[in-house]
Amino acid sequence: MKEVEFIWFNGKIVPWKEASVHFLTHSLHYGTAVFEGIRCYKTEKGPAIFRLEDHVERLFNSAKIAGMKNLPYDKGQIIDAAKEVVKKNNLKECYIRPLFFYGYGKMGLDTVGAKLEAGIAAWPWGAYLGEEGVKNGIRAKVSSISRHHPNSVFSQAKISGAYTNSTLAKMEALDAGYDEAIMLDTNGLVAECTGENIFIVEKGKLLTPERSNVLAGITRDSVIKIAEDQGIHVSECKIKREMLYSADECFITGTAAEITPVREIDNRLVGNGKPGQVTKKIQKLYYNVIHGRDKKFEKWLELV
Ligand SMILES: Cc1ncc(COP(=O)(O)O)c(C=O)c1O
């Protein structure tokens, strides 16, 4: 990880190395934290954070779903702090990670009386699944680990503890020599990847699993809007595992992974094993949008 100078930590800008917590931090033991992943991009007008308000909105929704009460900062303060941390570090392009967590002073599974704290870090982070993956596609494996049932850990909230499910699937895929895991829900239908939503292309149309059982990804939403603007039909529907194997194209979306083509699933080539035309078109349009080169979607960029 590339270290930078400062982190916003409980309302103050502090040196990177000083943003640390006590060993008995509640969220460290029980996963009782909520977080976001946001990206800032270089544009002609300067660094701009992509869909900042939407990310902060989701952070607060995650906190509400997780049952956090009396958050120490409001949305406006988190928005300002996210911009401040980018500016103070003089970053032109970066990943931004806000987190609300229960701090030191209370152990046990309940959170009654536990103190909520917050931090926001920003640092340069290149292609999450590698430049090669973005260009030529990645190899994915359908995981033996199911996406958690929506009534066990809620799928619309980015609750830290829930990510154990993702880490297990990701490590299984890496250990087996793949780049990413595709997770099925508890009914056996395609849900999402460990930190990305998934799309397939069938006869020029985009298909993606319904929101009911997956994180409502902001990149997913951006792709749907960009595709529809181009007259590409998008269907949010049930996707069976075998539809992955017969798809013409497949790509995954996320703030970290952006638009990454999938070239192989379970040792079967997707299409001809190369990123397809629709994927490449969406990828190009998306990169134009995030870099402020598409007037229609300029409203998604917040200058720091
Ligand atoms: C499980 C999961 N699905 C999908 C996504 C993609 O969401 P977004 O596009 O908002 O980054 C993420 C990343 O936040 C995620 O963690």
The ligand as an SDF file (V2000), in Angstrom:
LIG
                    3D

 16 16  0  0  0  0  0  0  0  0999 V2000
  -20.0660   -6.9780   -2.1160 C   0  0  0  0  0  0  0  0  0  0  0  0
  -19.9260   -5.8380   -3.0510 C   0  0  0  0  0  0  0  0  0  0  0  0
  -20.6360   -5.8520   -4.1820 N   0  0  0  0  0  0  0  0  0  0  0  0
  -20.5350   -4.8550   -5.0700 C   0  0  0  0  0  0  0  0  0  0  0  0
  -19.7000   -3.7740   -4.8520 C   0  0  0  0  0  0  0  0  0  0  0  0
  -19.6130   -2.6710   -5.8570 C   0  0  0  0  0  0  0  0  0  0  0  0
  -20.1590   -1.4960   -5.3390 O   0  0  0  0  0  0  0  0  0  0  0  0
  -19.6920   -0.0750   -5.8220 P   0  0  0  0  0  0  0  0  0  0  0  0
  -19.8410   -0.0710   -7.2910 O   0  0  0  0  0  0  0  0  0  0  0  0
  -20.6400    0.8750   -5.1640 O   0  0  0  0  0  0  0  0  0  0  0  0
  -18.3000    0.1060   -5.3980 O   0  0  0  0  0  0  0  0  0  0  0  0
  -18.9430   -3.7320   -3.6810 C   0  0  0  0  0  0  0  0  0  0  0  0
  -18.0490   -2.5940   -3.4060 C   0  0  0  0  0  0  0  0  0  0  0  0
  -18.3980   -1.7020   -2.6650 O   0  0  0  0  0  0  0  0  0  0  0  0
  -19.0680   -4.7740   -2.7530 C   0  0  0  0  0  0  0  0  0  0  0  0
  -18.3550   -4.7620   -1.6250 O   0  0  0  0  0  0  0  0  0  0  0  0
  1  2  1  0
  2  3  1  0
  2 15  2  0
  3  4  2  0
  4  5  1  0
  5  6  1  0
  5 12  2  0
  6  7  1  0
  7  8  1  0
  8  9  2  0
  8 10  1  0
  8 11  1  0
 12 13  1  0
 12 15  1  0
 13 14  2  0
 15 16  1  0
M  END
$$$$
